[in-house]
Amino acid sequence: MERWLPKADSHPLAKREADLTLLLAKNGEAWEKYGQFYEGWTLEEVAELLEAVRAAS
């Protein structure tokens, strides 16, 4: 998970949290925009990453 938690100045964690929340809500636009970064991930893995992002913020 550490490699998916970028430095705050390169990608604000609040933005990452919002994006992951949309992905978990199965938002079609979010999957179109960011899905390639999570290809092969299960929703459980995305949820785990979201928890890690929230813990890091």
Phi and psi in degrees as GROMACS dihedral restraints (atoms count N, CA, C in turn):
[ dihedral_restraints ]
;  ai    aj    ak    al  type     phi  dphi    fc
    3     4     5     6     1   -55.2    20    10
    4     5     6     7     1   -40.0    20    10
    6     7     8     9     1   -68.6    20    10
    7     8     9    10     1   -16.1    20    10
    9    10    11    12     1   -93.1    20    10
   10    11    12    13     1    -1.0    20    10
   12    13    14    15     1  -105.5    20    10
   13    14    15    16     1    84.3    20    10
   15    16    17    18     1   -68.5    20    10
   16    17    18    19     1   167.0    20    10
   18    19    20    21     1   -59.9    20    10
   19    20    21    22     1   144.7    20    10
   21    22    23    24     1   -58.6    20    10
   22    23    24    25     1   -32.2    20    10
   24    25    26    27     1   -77.0    20    10
   25    26    27    28     1   -16.7    20    10
   27    28    29    30     1   -93.3    20    10
   28    29    30    31     1   -29.7    20    10
   30    31    32    33     1  -159.4    20    10
   31    32    33    34     1   102.1    20    10
   33    34    35    36     1   -53.2    20    10
   34    35    36    37     1   132.5    20    10
   36    37    38    39     1   -61.0    20    10
   37    38    39    40     1   -31.5    20    10
   39    40    41    42     1   -62.2    20    10
   40    41    42    43     1   -37.7    20    10
   42    43    44    45     1   -68.8    20    10
   43    44    45    46     1   -43.0    20    10
   45    46    47    48     1   -60.7    20    10
   46    47    48    49     1   -42.1    20    10
   48    49    50    51     1   -60.8    20    10
   49    50    51    52     1   -44.7    20    10
   51    52    53    54     1   -62.3    20    10
   52    53    54    55     1   -42.6    20    10
   54    55    56    57     1   -63.5    20    10
   55    56    57    58     1   -45.2    20    10
   57    58    59    60     1   -65.9    20    10
   58    59    60    61     1   -36.3    20    10
   60    61    62    63     1   -61.3    20    10
   61    62    63    64     1   -42.4    20    10
   63    64    65    66     1   -65.0    20    10
   64    65    66    67     1   -41.1    20    10
   66    67    68    69     1   -61.2    20    10
   67    68    69    70     1   -43.0    20    10
   69    70    71    72     1   -67.3    20    10
   70    71    72    73     1   -26.8    20    10
   72    73    74    75     1   -80.8    20    10
   73    74    75    76     1     4.2    20    10
   75    76    77    78     1    59.7    20    10
   76    77    78    79     1    37.7    20    10
   78    79    80    81     1   -70.0    20    10
   79    80    81    82     1   118.2    20    10
   81    82    83    84     1   -59.7    20    10
   82    83    84    85     1   -41.5    20    10
   84    85    86    87     1   -64.3    20    10
   85    86    87    88     1   -41.2    20    10
   87    88    89    90     1   -64.3    20    10
   88    89    90    91     1   -41.8    20    10
   90    91    92    93     1   -66.1    20    10
   91    92    93    94     1   -36.7    20    10
   93    94    95    96     1   -63.5    20    10
   94    95    96    97     1   -40.7    20    10
   96    97    98    99     1   -78.8    20    10
   97    98    99   100     1   -42.1    20    10
   99   100   101   102     1  -118.3    20    10
  100   101   102   103     1    -5.9    20    10
  102   103   104   105     1   -57.1    20    10
  103   104   105   106     1   -32.9    20    10
  105   106   107   108     1   -63.2    20    10
  106   107   108   109     1   -25.3    20    10
  108   109   110   111     1   -75.5    20    10
  109   110   111   112     1   -17.8    20    10
  111   112   113   114     1  -120.8    20    10
  112   113   114   115     1    22.2    20    10
  114   115   116   117     1   -59.6    20    10
  115   116   117   118     1   129.0    20    10
  117   118   119   120     1    89.1    20    10
  118   119   120   121     1    -6.7    20    10
  120   121   122   123     1   -82.5    20    10
  121   122   123   124     1   146.1    20    10
  123   124   125   126     1   -88.5    20    10
  124   125   126   127     1   163.9    20    10
  126   127   128   129     1   -63.2    20    10
  127   128   129   130     1   -31.4    20    10
  129   130   131   132     1   -64.5    20    10
  130   131   132   133     1   -38.8    20    10
  132   133   134   135     1   -68.7    20    10
  133   134   135   136     1   -38.4    20    10
  135   136   137   138     1   -64.3    20    10
  136   137   138   139     1   -40.7    20    10
  138   139   140   141     1   -63.3    20    10
  139   140   141   142     1   -39.7    20    10
  141   142   143   144     1   -62.7    20    10
  142   143   144   145     1   -42.5    20    10
  144   145   146   147     1   -63.3    20    10
  145   146   147   148     1   -41.8    20    10
  147   148   149   150     1   -59.1    20    10
  148   149   150   151     1   -42.9    20    10
  150   151   152   153     1   -60.9    20    10
  151   152   153   154     1   -41.2    20    10
  153   154   155   156     1   -65.6    20    10
  154   155   156   157     1   -39.9    20    10
  156   157   158   159     1   -63.8    20    10
  157   158   159   160     1   -45.1    20    10
  159   160   161   162     1   -62.8    20    10
  160   161   162   163     1   -38.5    20    10
  162   163   164   165     1   -68.6    20    10
  163   164   165   166     1   -29.5    20    10
  165   166   167   168     1   -83.3    20    10
  166   167   168   169     1   -16.8    20    10
